[in-house]
Amino acid sequence: MAEASQRKVCLGVVVGAHGVRGLVRVKPFTEAPDGVAAYGPVETADGARRFAIEAKGMVKELVLCRLGGIDDRDAAEALRGTELYVPRDRLPPAGDDEGWYHADLVGLRAVGADDHDYGTVAGVHNFGAGDLLEIAPADGGPTVLMGFTETNVLEVDIAGGRIVIDPPLGTFDGGGEEPDGA
């Protein structure tokens, strides 16, 4: 698992330009929308570009931001689809209700209650219908998506480097419990 100082957390994604002076519209992934600009400079996923960031206002659920060095509409529009990251160690400790950020789950071992090794958490995604765990199977092969629900995820143990899962039948070859009455 990567050290906290090496991991990045995506705070939002640029969805387009706003006006002619280089403002960008950002879809925030933070609890408070203006949190996208609260943790200092942001960078692209590969770290190739870094921007000072300042929240300037809101339009619907989007945050209008000024990014350092982006001074016109064309430059702002060229950033459409760019995810904005900060190092994990810049964020405050996670709240008491969860105690972790999605980025903290990446790299954890995914094990069953019987300690069966299903693989490693490769990512956490949300395509609109709830969080999904992406798990790279221990025996290789393509990654598997599984709903991040109370039924499927029994325990998150950051300190122990593992997440205890009960995958639905068929998620992994032979994995999961037989549904009641089957």
Secondary structure, DSSP 8 states (H G I E B T S, - for coil): ---TTT-EEEEEEEEEEETTTTEEEEEE-SSSGGGGGTTS-EE-TTSS-EE-EEEEEEETTEEEEEETT--SHHHHHTTTT-EEEEEGGGS----TTT-S-HHHHTT-EEE-TT--EEEEEEEEEESSSSEEEEEEETT-SS-EEEE--TTTEEEEETTTTEEEE--BTTSSTT-SB--TT-
